[in-house]
Amino acid sequence: FFFVLLYICKCNQVKFSKMDNNKVATKANLIWDQNESLRPPPYTGPLKRYLSAINIGDELVDSLPMKDLLCHGSNKTVNVPDIPAPAWVDWESVKRGQLLWTENLGRAYKALGFALLTGFSISRFAVVLYHTGYAQSGKTAFDRYNATGHAIVDWFRYDLSNPQSQGRKSIHMVRCMHGFARRNSNQLFDQENGEGIALSQYDMAEVMLGFAIVTHSLIEESMGYKFSREEKRDMASCWRIIGFYLGILDEYNPCVSVEELEACFDEYMTMTPARLISPRPCTYELQRTAIEGFGMGTGLGKEYWYGVLSLQVDFLKKRGVDFDETILNRKPKQGVAAAASGVFYLLRFDFF
C-alpha cells in the first residue's frame, strides 16, 4: 500500500520548475500541510472525484468479525465470501498482463522498492503503517515488506479467474489484512474534520497508482525499458482485476484505463512538493527501518539503499520537479548513488 515520493527535508524550501513556473514551495505558502491534517490534497482535476471516497471502506470485509481478519504473522486461513467476476473483465488481457509483469519482475521489484521508500511521504499511509508496527525494527520491516512481495508474485503467477487458485487466496489474505489495519487505525483519523477513514477507497486508489503507473514510470524513465501502449493496457488490466478482488470499487479504481492512470498520476505529482515539505515524524522512522531491513535482507547493505533513495532527485527532475539535492536528510556515501544508478541501468536488459 503504498506509492510515491519522499524526500526528508532538512530545509524548508523545495524548488520545482515545470509545474509552477519556477515558484519555490515553502512551509509558509503551502496550500495543504500534512502536519495540520490528514485530509487529502485539494485536487481539482482527475483525482477530484476520488476525494468523495475518503469515508468509504470495504463493505464486505468490514462486515466480518475481528477474529476473521488478519494481522501480519498470523497463519490462520481466511474465509472471504467469493464474489463473481465483473462483466468488464477480459481474462486474456489479464493473462497477458500477468506474463508481462512476470517477465519484468526484477525491474518491477526494484521500482516497487524505490516507490515504497519514497511513498512514506504520504502521511495517510505513514500513520497507519507506523501504528500497525512496521517501524518496530529493520527485521520487522523487511519481513513484512518481503511478505507483500511474495503475495504480489502469487498475483502474477496464478490463474486469477480461478477462485481456488493461490493467487486469489493471496489476494483474500491481503484484503483481510487491510480490513484489520483499517479497523485498528480508524481512531487516527478525524472524520468530522474531513480526514475520512483509514485505508479508504480513496487511499486504495492511490495504492493502485503506485503499483500500476509509478512502477511503469520508474522502469521507463530510470531504467530505459519501454512498453508499448498495448502492453501497458494489459498490465493495467491485470491490476484492475487485482484491485477488484482487493475490494476496490470500480468507480474508484484508476486502472480502468492507461489514460486514467496517466491523468491521475500527472495531477498527483503536482502535490509532490507539499508532501515532501510536510511529512509527519513517523515518515522518518518508516524510511530508516525499511532501509535497515532492505540492507540486511538483500545483503546489499543500508548504504546502497540510501543510494537508491538519492536517485529520487533525478526521477523527479524527469517528471518536471527540480529539487535542490541538499534537502536529502541522509546522503549516501561517495560512489554509492552511482552504483545504485548503474543497477537501474542494467535492469533494462533481459538477463535481469
C-alpha positions as CSV (number, residue, x, y, z in Angstrom):
1,F,0.0,0.0,0.0
2,F,1.9,2.0,-0.9
3,F,3.2,4.7,-3.8
4,V,5.1,7.7,-4.3
5,L,7.6,10.2,-3.3
6,L,9.5,11.1,-0.1
7,Y,12.3,13.5,0.4
8,I,13.2,14.2,4.0
9,C,13.6,17.9,4.2
10,K,16.4,19.5,6.2
11,C,15.5,22.8,4.8
12,N,12.1,24.4,4.3
13,Q,12.3,25.0,0.6
14,V,11.9,22.8,-2.4
15,K,12.3,24.1,-5.9
16,F,10.1,22.9,-8.7
17,S,10.2,24.1,-12.3
18,K,7.8,22.9,-14.9
19,M,4.9,22.5,-12.5
20,D,4.5,26.1,-11.4
21,N,6.8,28.4,-13.3
22,N,9.8,28.1,-11.1
23,K,7.9,29.1,-8.0
24,V,9.5,28.0,-4.7
25,A,7.4,25.9,-2.4
26,T,7.9,26.8,1.3
27,K,6.1,25.9,4.5
28,A,4.9,29.5,4.6
29,N,2.9,29.2,1.4
30,L,1.7,25.7,1.5
31,I,-2.0,25.3,0.5
32,W,-2.0,21.8,2.0
33,D,0.0,20.7,5.1
34,Q,0.0,17.1,6.2
35,N,1.1,18.1,9.7
36,E,-2.1,20.1,10.2
37,S,-4.5,17.4,9.0
38,L,-4.7,14.0,7.3
39,R,-7.2,15.4,4.8
40,P,-6.2,14.5,1.2
41,P,-4.8,17.2,-1.2
42,P,-7.3,19.7,-2.6
43,Y,-7.3,18.1,-6.1
44,T,-9.3,19.9,-8.8
45,G,-8.6,17.6,-11.8
46,P,-8.9,13.9,-12.5
47,L,-8.3,13.0,-8.8
48,K,-11.1,15.2,-7.5
49,R,-13.8,12.6,-7.9
50,Y,-11.8,10.2,-5.9
51,L,-12.0,12.5,-2.9
52,S,-15.6,11.5,-2.3
53,A,-14.4,8.1,-1.3
54,I,-12.4,9.0,1.8
55,N,-15.3,7.7,4.0
56,I,-15.9,4.5,2.1
57,G,-14.1,1.3,3.2
58,D,-14.6,-2.3,2.1
59,E,-18.2,-3.3,2.9
60,L,-17.6,-7.0,2.6
61,V,-14.5,-7.3,4.8
62,D,-15.6,-4.5,7.2
63,S,-18.7,-6.6,8.0
64,L,-16.6,-9.6,9.2
65,P,-15.9,-10.0,12.9
66,M,-12.4,-9.0,14.0
67,K,-11.4,-12.6,14.6
68,D,-11.8,-13.3,10.9
69,L,-9.3,-10.6,9.9
70,L,-5.6,-11.0,9.7
71,C,-2.6,-9.2,11.1
72,H,1.0,-9.8,9.9
73,G,2.4,-13.0,11.3
74,S,-0.9,-14.8,11.5
75,N,-1.1,-18.2,9.9
76,K,-4.8,-18.8,10.1
77,T,-6.9,-19.4,7.0
78,V,-9.1,-16.6,5.7
79,N,-12.7,-17.1,4.6
80,V,-13.7,-14.2,2.4
81,P,-17.0,-14.8,0.7
82,D,-16.3,-15.2,-3.0
83,I,-17.8,-12.7,-5.5
84,P,-18.5,-13.3,-9.2
85,A,-16.1,-11.9,-11.8
86,P,-17.1,-8.5,-13.1
87,A,-18.7,-8.2,-16.5
88,W,-15.9,-6.0,-17.8
89,V,-13.0,-8.4,-17.2
90,D,-11.0,-9.6,-20.2
91,W,-9.2,-12.6,-18.9
92,E,-7.0,-12.9,-21.9
93,S,-5.8,-9.3,-21.4
94,V,-5.3,-10.1,-17.7
95,K,-3.1,-13.2,-18.5
96,R,-1.0,-11.2,-21.0
97,G,-0.6,-8.5,-18.3
98,Q,0.4,-11.1,-15.7
99,L,3.0,-12.5,-18.1
100,L,4.4,-9.0,-18.8
101,W,4.7,-8.3,-15.1
102,T,6.4,-11.7,-14.5
103,E,8.8,-11.1,-17.4
104,N,9.7,-7.8,-15.9
105,L,9.7,-8.9,-12.2
106,G,13.3,-7.8,-11.5
107,R,12.6,-4.3,-12.8
108,A,9.2,-4.2,-11.1
109,Y,10.7,-5.2,-7.7
110,K,13.4,-2.6,-8.0
111,A,10.8,0.1,-8.9
112,L,8.4,-1.0,-6.1
113,G,11.2,-0.8,-3.5
114,F,12.0,2.7,-4.7
115,A,8.3,3.7,-4.6
116,L,7.9,2.2,-1.1
117,L,10.9,4.1,0.3
118,T,9.6,7.3,-1.2
119,G,5.9,6.7,-0.6
120,F,6.3,7.1,3.2
121,S,5.8,10.9,2.5
122,I,2.1,10.1,2.1
123,S,1.1,10.8,5.7
124,R,-2.3,9.0,5.4
125,F,-0.4,5.8,4.8
126,A,2.6,6.5,7.0
127,V,0.5,6.9,10.2
128,V,-1.3,3.6,9.5
129,L,1.9,1.7,8.8
130,Y,3.6,3.1,11.9
131,H,0.6,2.4,14.1
132,T,0.4,-1.2,12.9
133,G,4.1,-1.9,13.8
134,Y,6.0,-1.6,10.5
135,A,8.8,0.5,12.1
136,Q,9.5,-1.7,15.1
137,S,12.9,-2.8,13.7
138,G,14.7,-3.3,10.4
139,K,14.0,-7.1,10.6
140,T,10.2,-6.5,11.2
141,A,10.1,-4.0,8.3
142,F,11.9,-6.4,5.9
143,D,9.8,-9.4,6.9
144,R,6.5,-7.6,6.3
145,Y,7.5,-6.0,3.0
146,N,9.0,-9.2,1.9
147,A,5.7,-11.0,2.6
148,T,3.9,-8.4,0.5
149,G,6.4,-9.1,-2.3
150,H,5.7,-12.8,-2.2
151,A,2.0,-12.1,-2.3
152,I,2.5,-10.0,-5.5
153,V,4.3,-12.8,-7.2
154,D,1.3,-15.1,-6.5
155,W,-0.9,-12.5,-8.1
156,F,1.2,-12.5,-11.3
157,R,1.8,-16.3,-11.5
158,Y,-1.5,-17.9,-10.7
159,D,-4.8,-18.0,-12.5
160,L,-6.9,-15.1,-11.1
161,S,-10.0,-16.4,-12.8
162,N,-10.0,-19.5,-10.5
163,P,-11.4,-18.7,-7.0
164,Q,-9.4,-21.6,-5.6
165,S,-6.0,-20.5,-7.0
166,Q,-3.1,-19.4,-4.9
167,G,-3.4,-16.0,-6.5
168,R,-6.9,-15.4,-5.4
169,K,-6.3,-16.9,-1.9
170,S,-3.3,-14.5,-1.5
171,I,-5.5,-11.5,-2.6
172,H,-8.1,-12.5,0.0
173,M,-5.4,-12.7,2.7
174,V,-4.1,-9.2,1.9
175,R,-7.7,-7.9,1.8
176,C,-8.3,-9.2,5.3
177,M,-5.0,-7.6,6.5
178,H,-6.3,-4.3,5.1
179,G,-9.5,-4.8,7.0
180,F,-7.6,-5.4,10.2
181,A,-5.4,-2.3,9.7
182,R,-8.4,-0.2,8.8
183,R,-10.3,-1.2,11.9
184,N,-7.2,-0.9,14.1
185,S,-6.3,2.6,12.8
186,N,-9.5,4.5,12.3
187,Q,-9.0,6.3,15.6
188,L,-6.1,8.1,14.0
189,F,-8.5,9.9,11.6
190,D,-10.9,12.7,12.3
191,Q,-13.9,12.1,10.1
192,E,-15.6,15.3,11.3
193,N,-12.6,17.3,10.2
194,G,-12.7,15.8,6.7
195,E,-10.0,13.2,7.1
196,G,-12.2,10.2,6.3
197,I,-11.2,6.7,7.4
198,A,-8.0,4.6,7.3
199,L,-7.4,2.7,4.0
200,S,-10.5,4.2,2.4
201,Q,-11.4,3.7,-1.3
202,Y,-9.5,6.9,-2.0
203,D,-6.4,5.5,-0.3
204,M,-6.7,2.3,-2.2
205,A,-6.9,4.3,-5.5
206,E,-3.5,5.7,-4.6
207,V,-2.2,2.2,-3.9
208,M,-3.3,1.3,-7.5
209,L,-1.4,4.3,-8.8
210,G,1.7,3.2,-7.0
211,F,1.7,-0.4,-8.3
212,A,0.5,0.3,-11.9
213,I,1.7,3.7,-13.1
214,V,4.5,4.7,-10.7
215,T,6.2,1.4,-11.5
216,H,5.8,2.0,-15.2
217,S,7.3,5.5,-14.9
218,L,10.3,4.3,-13.0
219,I,11.0,1.4,-15.3
220,E,10.8,3.6,-18.4
221,E,12.4,6.8,-17.1
222,S,15.0,5.4,-14.7
223,M,15.8,2.0,-16.4
224,G,15.2,3.0,-20.0
225,Y,13.0,0.0,-20.7
226,K,9.9,0.9,-22.8
227,F,6.5,-0.7,-23.0
228,S,4.1,-0.4,-26.0
229,R,0.7,1.1,-25.5
230,E,-1.0,-2.3,-25.8
231,E,1.4,-3.8,-23.2
232,K,0.5,-1.0,-20.8
233,R,-3.2,-1.7,-21.3
234,D,-2.7,-5.4,-20.5
235,M,-0.6,-4.6,-17.4
236,A,-3.2,-2.1,-16.2
237,S,-5.9,-4.8,-16.9
238,C,-4.0,-7.1,-14.6
239,W,-4.0,-4.6,-11.7
240,R,-7.6,-3.6,-12.3
241,I,-8.9,-7.2,-11.6
242,I,-6.4,-7.5,-8.6
243,G,-7.9,-4.2,-7.3
244,F,-11.4,-5.6,-7.8
245,Y,-10.7,-8.7,-5.6
246,L,-8.9,-6.5,-3.1
247,G,-12.3,-4.8,-2.6
248,I,-11.7,-1.6,-4.6
249,L,-14.9,-0.4,-6.2
250,D,-14.5,0.0,-9.9
251,E,-15.5,3.7,-9.9
252,Y,-12.5,4.4,-7.6
253,N,-10.0,2.2,-9.5
254,P,-7.8,4.3,-11.7
255,C,-6.7,1.1,-13.6
256,V,-9.8,1.3,-15.7
257,S,-7.5,2.6,-18.4
258,V,-4.0,3.7,-19.1
259,E,-5.3,7.2,-19.9
260,E,-6.9,7.4,-16.4
261,L,-3.8,6.2,-14.7
262,E,-1.6,8.8,-16.5
263,A,-4.0,11.7,-15.9
264,C,-4.3,10.8,-12.2
265,F,-0.5,10.4,-11.8
266,D,0.1,13.8,-13.5
267,E,-2.1,15.5,-11.0
268,Y,-0.7,13.5,-8.1
269,M,2.7,14.8,-9.0
270,T,1.6,18.5,-8.7
271,M,1.2,17.9,-4.9
272,T,4.6,16.3,-4.6
273,P,6.4,19.5,-3.2
274,A,3.8,19.8,-0.4
275,R,4.2,16.1,0.6
276,L,7.9,16.5,0.8
277,I,7.8,19.6,2.9
278,S,5.2,18.4,5.3
279,P,5.9,14.7,6.2
280,R,5.0,13.5,9.7
281,P,7.7,12.3,12.1
282,C,6.7,8.7,11.6
283,T,7.8,9.0,7.9
284,Y,11.4,9.2,9.0
285,E,11.2,6.1,11.2
286,L,9.5,4.1,8.5
287,Q,12.1,5.1,6.0
288,R,15.0,4.3,8.4
289,T,13.8,0.9,9.4
290,A,12.9,-0.1,5.8
291,I,16.4,0.9,4.6
292,E,18.0,-1.1,7.5
293,G,15.8,-4.1,6.7
294,F,16.4,-4.0,3.0
295,G,20.1,-3.6,3.6
296,M,20.1,-6.6,5.9
297,G,17.7,-8.8,3.9
298,T,19.2,-8.3,0.4
299,G,22.8,-8.3,1.6
300,L,23.5,-5.0,-0.2
301,G,23.8,-3.0,3.0
302,K,21.9,0.1,4.0
303,E,24.3,2.5,2.2
304,Y,23.2,1.0,-1.1
305,W,19.5,1.7,-0.3
306,Y,20.4,5.3,0.7
307,G,21.9,5.5,-2.7
308,V,18.6,4.3,-4.2
309,L,16.8,6.9,-2.2
310,S,19.0,9.6,-3.6
311,L,18.0,8.7,-7.1
312,Q,14.7,10.4,-6.4
313,V,16.3,13.7,-7.4
314,D,16.9,12.5,-11.0
315,F,13.5,10.8,-11.2
316,L,11.6,13.9,-10.0
317,K,13.5,16.2,-12.4
318,K,12.4,14.0,-15.3
319,R,8.8,14.4,-14.0
320,G,9.3,18.2,-14.1
321,V,10.1,18.7,-10.4
322,D,13.5,20.4,-9.9
323,F,14.9,19.8,-6.4
324,D,17.9,21.1,-4.6
325,E,19.8,18.0,-3.6
326,T,20.7,19.5,-0.2
327,I,17.2,18.6,1.0
328,L,18.2,15.0,1.4
329,N,18.2,14.2,5.1
330,R,20.8,11.4,4.7
331,K,23.1,11.5,1.7
332,P,24.7,8.2,0.6
333,K,28.4,7.7,0.9
334,Q,30.6,8.6,-2.1
335,G,30.1,6.4,-5.1
336,V,27.0,4.6,-3.7
337,A,24.5,6.6,-5.7
338,A,26.4,5.9,-8.9
339,A,26.3,2.2,-8.0
340,A,22.6,2.3,-7.5
341,S,22.1,4.2,-10.7
342,G,24.2,1.6,-12.5
343,V,21.9,-1.2,-11.3
344,F,18.9,0.7,-12.6
345,Y,20.6,1.0,-15.9
346,L,21.4,-2.7,-16.1
347,L,17.8,-3.6,-15.3
348,R,16.9,-2.6,-18.9
349,F,18.5,-5.8,-20.1
350,D,16.7,-9.1,-20.3
351,F,19.1,-11.0,-18.1
352,F,17.5,-9.3,-15.1
